[in-house]
Amino acid sequence: MAKGRGHDERRSRDSCTPRVALIGLLLLACAAPPAPDPWTLWTIDTLFARGDPATVPAAATLRLLSPPYAETTVTQTSSNNGLTVFPAFSEGQTAAYVTTEVWQNFDEVWVQPLYIPLGGPSGSRPVFGVDASTRFYSPYWQIWFYTPPQGAVFKSAKEVLDSGVALTPGPGKFCAITRDAGLLPAMPQGADHWVRRLSGEPVIYDPATQPRPSMNNAAYVDGELVWFIDLGTNRFTWSDALIVDETPLFTFTRSDGTPLDLPKVGGTGPWRHPSCDGHGNCLGVVGGKPQFGALWRIWTVSLPPASQAPSLDVYVPQAQPQLQAYVRAMGFAATPPARDDSQYTLRVALDGKSCFTSGNLARCQWLDSQNAIQDLIPDWRAYETGTLVSCPLVLFNGKAIGP
């Protein structure tokens, strides 16, 4: 279950019986429409319906692979819709993620049960405990294994529980429900694997060393066949109360609060308590998968003005003049660097104007980890928002992360 920020699902049942002296006012009050519900959950399918940048329709332009980010326009493959692969930074290195859910004004998100049959007849599939149509839904599931009775195919949690089969607890698993049987992370026409925008590293899997994984699979929920984006186990942790642990995802703004179109920075633990040292040495990484990179709370980082940080700048390779112009329109110098290195593209440095021309980019004061933001930016310039996002990492520490 997900619970709203300061929210009680119960609605007031106060009577509208008027007293004589207040009858007119009370009748108006009784007829007034209810206030808009501020607790909103967007799933993959509702993000598509509202045209969110996290989604890309088949054959549509891939914004982060087209001008001003590149010299020519690139489109999504025409065979299926896609989820945008967003570039990010974390632990001083490149990272990337896809977005599958957004919660507004929710205090917390809860783990839900996923029932997986061991054996069974043809047609047996995983069974989700709740559907994406309810605010109880989340893509964070605890597996419960069971052996179905001979010939039985369960298609709802009620059928599983009513059968009385023994349930064995398993690990957590990330599965985002969709009605789109062909949905996958966004991929350009003619490509054969997924890449991080801006720097081009393989994400999800490395085609040089790994086979392409299956990511869109079928399951049942409430008797209906659905599909889900499967990003595997060991993606998140949760409390004894089944509340999913969140970490900060930092987004940059101007000092006046204006949002900046720059890659976000993935945190690794609660504010002032990261799980990593800022250089990729981490606790909570299992089989190469960070368990802190699935449920994020958006934190806003207000960059200091030029009067306080006169050398602050954003790195753009000289070979990308359109992107340089775009970054300068945001108010940065986009100082031409002494050397081009795509892994730094759109990375923020406090001393960028002087450091980019030195040629030693590794020594810049980069704002590319939770540790760096905590150390280099005053606390009052970083604050949490009421937005939670499900953004599982598909690249971390420069390595592809798949199911």
VENBEL-V337213 format. One record per residue. N is the residue number from 1. PHI is phi as a letter, one per 30 degrees, with the letter a starting at -180 (NA if undefined). Layout:
((N & PHI) (N & PHI))
This chain:
((1 & NA) (2 & c) (3 & c) (4 & d) (5 & d) (6 & i) (7 & c) (8 & c) (9 & d) (10 & d) (11 & c) (12 & d) (13 & c) (14 & e) (15 & d) (16 & c) (17 & d) (18 & d) (19 & d) (20 & e) (21 & d) (22 & c) (23 & e) (24 & d) (25 & d) (26 & d) (27 & d) (28 & d) (29 & d) (30 & d) (31 & d) (32 & d) (33 & d) (34 & d) (35 & d) (36 & e) (37 & d) (38 & d) (39 & c) (40 & b) (41 & c) (42 & c) (43 & c) (44 & e) (45 & d) (46 & d) (47 & d) (48 & d) (49 & d) (50 & c) (51 & i) (52 & d) (53 & d) (54 & d) (55 & b) (56 & b) (57 & d) (58 & e) (59 & i) (60 & d) (61 & d) (62 & d) (63 & e) (64 & d) (65 & c) (66 & b) (67 & e) (68 & d) (69 & d) (70 & b) (71 & d) (72 & b) (73 & d) (74 & b) (75 & c) (76 & d) (77 & e) (78 & d) (79 & d) (80 & a) (81 & d) (82 & b) (83 & c) (84 & e) (85 & c) (86 & d) (87 & d) (88 & a) (89 & b) (90 & a) (91 & h) (92 & i) (93 & b) (94 & d) (95 & b) (96 & a) (97 & a) (98 & c) (99 & c) (100 & c) (101 & b) (102 & b) (103 & c) (104 & c) (105 & i) (106 & c) (107 & d) (108 & a) (109 & b) (110 & c) (111 & d) (112 & b) (113 & d) (114 & b) (115 & c) (116 & c) (117 & d) (118 & c) (119 & i) (120 & j) (121 & d) (122 & e) (123 & j) (124 & d) (125 & b) (126 & e) (127 & b) (128 & d) (129 & d) (130 & b) (131 & c) (132 & d) (133 & d) (134 & c) (135 & d) (136 & d) (137 & d) (138 & a) (139 & d) (140 & c) (141 & b) (142 & c) (143 & d) (144 & b) (145 & d) (146 & a) (147 & c) (148 & d) (149 & e) (150 & e) (151 & i) (152 & d) (153 & b) (154 & d) (155 & b) (156 & a) (157 & d) (158 & d) (159 & d) (160 & d) (161 & d) (162 & d) (163 & d) (164 & i) (165 & d) (166 & d) (167 & c) (168 & c) (169 & d) (170 & b) (171 & d) (172 & d) (173 & b) (174 & c) (175 & b) (176 & c) (177 & d) (178 & b) (179 & c) (180 & c) (181 & d) (182 & c) (183 & d) (184 & b) (185 & e) (186 & d) (187 & b) (188 & d) (189 & e) (190 & i) (191 & d) (192 & c) (193 & a) (194 & d) (195 & b) (196 & d) (197 & d) (198 & i) (199 & c) (200 & i) (201 & d) (202 & d) (203 & b) (204 & i) (205 & a) (206 & c) (207 & d) (208 & d) (209 & b) (210 & b) (211 & d) (212 & d) (213 & d) (214 & d) (215 & b) (216 & c) (217 & b) (218 & c) (219 & a) (220 & c) (221 & a) (222 & h) (223 & i) (224 & c) (225 & d) (226 & b) (227 & b) (228 & b) (229 & d) (230 & c) (231 & c) (232 & i) (233 & c) (234 & h) (235 & c) (236 & a) (237 & b) (238 & b) (239 & d) (240 & d) (241 & d) (242 & i) (243 & d) (244 & d) (245 & d) (246 & c) (247 & b) (248 & d) (249 & c) (250 & c) (251 & b) (252 & c) (253 & b) (254 & d) (255 & d) (256 & d) (257 & j) (258 & d) (259 & d) (260 & c) (261 & d) (262 & b) (263 & e) (264 & d) (265 & c) (266 & d) (267 & d) (268 & b) (269 & a) (270 & e) (271 & e) (272 & i) (273 & b) (274 & d) (275 & d) (276 & b) (277 & c) (278 & j) (279 & b) (280 & i) (281 & c) (282 & b) (283 & c) (284 & i) (285 & c) (286 & c) (287 & h) (288 & i) (289 & c) (290 & d) (291 & d) (292 & c) (293 & c) (294 & b) (295 & c) (296 & c) (297 & c) (298 & d) (299 & c) (300 & c) (301 & c) (302 & d) (303 & d) (304 & d) (305 & d) (306 & e) (307 & d) (308 & c) (309 & b) (310 & d) (311 & c) (312 & d) (313 & a) (314 & c) (315 & d) (316 & b) (317 & e) (318 & d) (319 & d) (320 & b) (321 & d) (322 & d) (323 & d) (324 & e) (325 & d) (326 & d) (327 & d) (328 & d) (329 & d) (330 & d) (331 & j) (332 & c) (333 & d) (334 & h) (335 & e) (336 & e) (337 & d) (338 & d) (339 & b) (340 & c) (341 & b) (342 & d) (343 & d) (344 & c) (345 & e) (346 & i) (347 & d) (348 & c) (349 & b) (350 & d) (351 & c) (352 & e) (353 & e) (354 & c) (355 & d) (356 & d) (357 & d) (358 & d) (359 & i) (360 & c) (361 & d) (362 & d) (363 & c) (364 & d) (365 & d) (366 & d) (367 & c) (368 & b) (369 & a) (370 & e) (371 & d) (372 & d) (373 & d) (374 & d) (375 & d) (376 & c) (377 & c) (378 & e) (379 & e) (380 & d) (381 & d) (382 & b) (383 & b) (384 & d) (385 & c) (386 & c) (387 & c) (388 & c) (389 & b) (390 & c) (391 & b) (392 & d) (393 & d) (394 & c) (395 & a) (396 & b) (397 & h) (398 & i) (399 & b) (400 & d) (401 & b) (402 & c) (403 & e))
